[in-house]
Amino acid sequence: MSTEMARFTRRIPAGEDRERLTCDECGFVAYENPKIVVGSVVVEQGRVLLCRRAIEPRRGFWTIPAGYMELGETVQEGALREAREEACAALALDGILAVYSIARIGQVQVMFRARLLHPEAEPAFAAGPESLEVRLFGWEEIPWAELAFPSVHWVLEAWRAVGDGPLGAPQGNPPADRRGVQPLAGA
């Protein structure tokens, strides 16, 4: 029994238009595709729920409850799971607020507008293992200089634009960064 690993090389396989990781022996193509991030702008009485990150990247900075989808779940299930993991919060999703393409890091982000399912519960939310702190912020209280990622800025602005009204078509990348290639200033 051989313990030798297959060797992959970046090359343009027949019928393709770009370099792909391709097995030197059998020609198998190992496609590399964007990761999907799901999250929610959770709104309670006009205030938004933010989580201070306990993990890298951007430990100590604020974000919405969001993260990578897992295999076998829908975007809705992923957003609900991320809110449970990061904010110990049960949510009701209102619908898709925004979809962002972050080309520089190979991500597609699907962001929902949501409400706490049981706002009367004590506590209705708390810091999960990936959060140092979780709290509600009014618009004027949002720590803009301490937000973790450009898309957190974008989605909070999208929420502000639509408020509690009908969602309509999801927001997309802002005109100044249509491909999601600009990193956060000072990051």
N, C-alpha and C positions, 0 to 999 in steps of 0.2 A: 504494500500500500504506500503510495507516494504522499509525502507531506508537502510537496512543492505547490506553491500558490500560483494561480493563473496570473499572468502579467498583462496589464492593461496599458495601452499607449493612447495618447491624444492624437487623433487623425480624423480626416473627413471620410466616413464610410461611404460606400457606393449608395447613391440615391439620397444622400444628405447634403445640406448646404453649409454645415459648420462642423468644427472639430467636436468629436465626442470621445469619451473614454471607451475604447474598443479592445476586446480580448485579442491578444496576438495569436492565440491558437485557433479559436473557433469563430471569431468575428462578432461575438455577442457585444451589443452596445449597452453600456450602463448609462442610461439617460439621467442627467442631473436637471431637476426641475425646481421651480420656486417653492418655497415653504409657504404655507397658509397660516396666517395669524388671525385669530378671532378675539373680539373683545366687545365691551359695552360701555357706553356713557350712561351711567346709572344716575337717575335724577329722582330726588326726593324733596318735595316742597320747594322747587326752584333751585336746589343746591345739587352739586355734582359730587359723586363719590370718587375719591382719589386714593391710591395706595402708594406709600413710600417704599420703594424697592429694597428688599433685603438681600438681593442677589445681583451679580454682575450680568450683563453690562449695566452701567449707570446706577450702581448701588447708592441708596440715599436720595435718589431723585424720585419725583412723583410721576405716576402714570395712571391710566384707567386700568381696571381689571382686564387683562388680555394676555394671550400667549399662543403657542403653537397648537394647532389641531392635532389630535391623535388619530391614528388609523381606526376605522370603524365607527367614527362619530360624524354627525352632521355639523354644519357651521353653527347651528343653533345650540346643539348639545355641547359643542366645544366652548362657546361663549358662556353658557350656564356653568359648566365645569370650572372654567377659569375664575369666574366670580366666587364660586364656593372655595376654590383653593387659595386665592389671594385675599379675599375679603370676607370669607365665611358667610356669604350672602346668598340667599335664594332670590332669584329674579323672575320677573315677567318681562319677556321681550316684546317691544312694540313693533319692531321691524328693522330693516337695514337702514342705517343712517348714512354710511359712507363705505366706499370701496377704494382702497389706495394701492397703487403699484409702486413698489420701492425697488427699482431696478438695481441700484448699487449694491444691495445685499440680497437680492433674489427673493423678495417677499411679495405676497399679495395679502392685504389686510382687509378683512370684512368686519366692519364695526356696526354694532346695533345701538339703538336707543332702548333703554330698559328702565324698569321701576323695581323697587324692592317688593318682593312678593308679600312679605309680612313686615311692613314698616313699624307695626306696633310691638313686635317681638323685642324682648330684652336679652341680649343686644340684637339688633337687626343686622349688624355687621361687626366684624372684628378682624384684626390682623391675622392672616394665615401664615404658614411657614415661609412664604416668599415675600412677605411684607413686614416692614418695621412698624408701620403705623397706617391706619386707615381712617379717613374722616371725610365729612361733607364740607364742601366749600361753596359759598356764594360766588357769583361771577367776579365781583371785585376782590375777593379773597384768594382767588386761584394763584398759586405761587409760580407765575409764568416763567421766571428765570430759573426755576428749579424743576421744570418738566423734563422728563427723560428723553423724549424722542420728538422729531419734527411732526410725526403723524399724530401725537397727542395734542399738539397745538392745533393742527388742522381739524381734528375731530371735535375738539371743544368749540372751535369757531363754527363748525357745521351744526352742532347742537344749538349754539346761540342763534344761528340764522333761522332754524326751524322751530325751536322752542318745543312746546307741547302740541303744536299743530300737526297737520297731516305730513307724513314723511315725503311723499312723492318719490322722484327718482333719487337714488343715492348720490351723495356728493362724491367728487373725485379729487385727484391731486389738484393743488392750487395752480393757477396759470404760471406762476414763477418757477414751479418745479414739477412739470407734467410727467416726468419719468422717475421722480423720486431719487434724484442723484445728489442732492445737496445735503450734507450732514448738518447736524445741529451746530450752530455757532458755539465755539468754546468747548465742544465735546472732545 
